[in-house]
């Protein structure tokens, strides 16, 4: 059998409690840092209510509108309420596509992805949007959302793609 003296036992208990408290503090610190990097975008869906989107701050800041709201704290409130221009496609579907674009571009910036790879991804992304909807309603709604949120890259990408397809007679 193994026996501890009173002093050893007290030291062991003190060590265990200090470790637990330190790990709890460290865990809460990491949790708070992660929470500070995630923001909530609340999409107003008219009479249907709201739909919340949890977005990494770096991704949301691809939009100049959201970036300005975050940087000017007197305007910023959590959640940030958005009302996208009304269109034919459900606004949640439109915002998901816009955020998909923003997520890729934020990831590309932080991971130094080559401009050639980004251009290839952009072309495929635009083609997928255009070929997914035969009546082109989603293209127009995403274009309006990019304009409203001031996401110049997405706006330019869709405009160039539409003009190219019009020129070829395919839109």
C-alpha positions in Angstrom: 0.0 0.0 0.0 1.0 3.6 -0.6 0.4 6.2 2.1 0.6 9.9 1.8 1.5 12.2 4.7 -0.9 15.0 5.5 1.4 17.5 3.9 1.7 15.4 0.7 -2.1 14.9 0.5 -2.7 18.7 1.0 -0.1 19.5 -1.7 -1.7 17.0 -4.1 -5.2 18.4 -3.6 -3.9 22.0 -4.0 -2.2 21.0 -7.2 -5.3 19.3 -8.6 -7.5 22.3 -7.8 -5.1 24.8 -9.2 -4.7 22.8 -12.4 -8.5 22.6 -12.7 -8.9 26.3 -12.2 -6.1 27.2 -14.6 -7.5 24.9 -17.3 -11.0 26.4 -16.8 -9.6 29.9 -17.2 -7.6 28.9 -20.3 -10.7 27.1 -21.7 -12.9 30.2 -21.1 -10.2 32.5 -22.6 -10.1 30.4 -25.8 -13.9 30.1 -25.9 -14.2 33.9 -25.6 -11.6 34.5 -28.4 -13.5 32.1 -30.6 -16.8 33.8 -29.9 -15.3 37.2 -30.6 -14.5 35.9 -34.1 -18.0 34.8 -34.9 -20.8 37.2 -35.6 -24.5 36.7 -36.2 -26.2 38.1 -39.3 -29.9 38.2 -38.9 -31.7 38.1 -42.3 -35.1 39.6 -42.3 -37.5 37.5 -44.3 -40.4 39.8 -44.4 -43.5 38.3 -42.8 -41.8 35.0 -42.4 -39.6 36.3 -39.6 -35.8 36.0 -39.3 -33.1 33.6 -40.2 -29.8 33.8 -38.3 -26.4 33.0 -39.9 -23.3 32.4 -37.7 -20.4 33.8 -39.7 -16.7 34.1 -39.0 -15.9 37.8 -38.7 -13.1 37.7 -41.3 -15.6 36.2 -43.8 -18.3 38.7 -43.1 -15.8 41.6 -43.5 -15.6 40.8 -47.2 -18.7 43.0 -47.4 -17.9 46.7 -47.2 -21.3 47.3 -45.5 -20.7 44.7 -42.7 -17.0 45.8 -42.4 -18.1 49.4 -41.8 -20.7 48.3 -39.2 -18.1 46.3 -37.3 -15.4 49.0 -37.5 -17.7 51.7 -36.3 -18.8 50.3 -33.0 -21.5 53.0 -32.4 -23.4 51.4 -35.3 -22.6 47.8 -34.5 -25.2 45.7 -32.7 -25.3 41.9 -32.3 -27.0 40.5 -34.3 -26.5 42.6 -37.4 -29.9 42.8 -39.2 -29.9 42.6 -42.9 -32.8 43.0 -45.3 -31.7 42.0 -48.8 -33.5 43.5 -51.8 -36.6 41.5 -52.5 -36.4 39.1 -55.4 -37.7 35.8 -56.7 -35.4 33.5 -54.8 -35.6 33.0 -51.0 -33.2 35.4 -49.3 -31.6 32.7 -47.2 -30.5 30.8 -50.3 -29.1 34.0 -51.8 -27.2 34.9 -48.6 -25.7 31.4 -48.5 -24.3 31.8 -52.0 -22.9 35.2 -51.2 -21.3 33.9 -48.0 -19.9 30.9 -49.9 -18.1 33.4 -52.2 -16.9 35.5 -49.2 -15.7 32.4 -47.3 -13.6 31.3 -50.2 -12.0 34.7 -50.8 -11.3 35.3 -47.1 -9.7 31.8 -46.9 -7.7 32.6 -50.1 -6.4 35.8 -48.6 -5.3 34.3 -45.3 -3.7 31.2 -47.0 -2.0 32.9 -49.9 -3.8 31.0 -52.6 -2.5 31.9 -56.0 -4.5 34.4 -58.1 -4.7 31.9 -60.9 -6.4 29.3 -58.6 -8.8 32.0 -57.3 -9.7 33.0 -60.9 -10.4 29.3 -61.7 -12.6 29.0 -58.6 -14.5 32.2 -59.5 -15.3 31.1 -63.0 -16.6 27.8 -61.8 -18.6 29.5 -59.0 -20.2 31.9 -61.5 -20.9 29.1 -64.0 -22.6 27.0 -61.3 -24.9 29.9 -60.3 -25.9 30.6 -63.9 -26.4 27.0 -64.9 -28.3 26.1 -61.7 -31.2 28.4 -62.5 -32.7 28.3 -66.0 -34.8 31.5 -65.6 -31.8 33.5 -64.2 -33.7 34.7 -61.1 -31.1 33.6 -58.7 -28.3 35.3 -60.7 -30.2 38.6 -60.5 -30.9 38.2 -56.8 -27.3 37.4 -56.0 -26.2 40.3 -58.1 -28.5 42.6 -56.2 -27.3 41.2 -52.8 -23.6 41.7 -53.9 -24.5 45.3 -54.8 -26.4 45.9 -51.6 -23.6 44.5 -49.4 -20.9 46.1 -51.5 -18.9 43.0 -52.4 -17.1 44.4 -55.4 -15.4 41.1 -56.4 -18.6 39.2 -56.6 -20.4 42.0 -58.3 -17.7 42.3 -60.9 -17.5 38.5 -61.4 -21.2 38.2 -62.1 -21.4 41.2 -64.3 -18.4 40.0 -66.4 -19.9 36.5 -66.6 -23.3 37.8 -67.7 -21.8 40.2 -70.3 -19.6 37.3 -71.7 -22.6 35.0 -71.9 -24.8 37.8 -73.6 -22.0 38.4 -76.1 -21.9 34.7 -76.9 -25.7 34.5 -76.9 -25.9 32.0 -74.0 -27.8 34.1 -71.4 
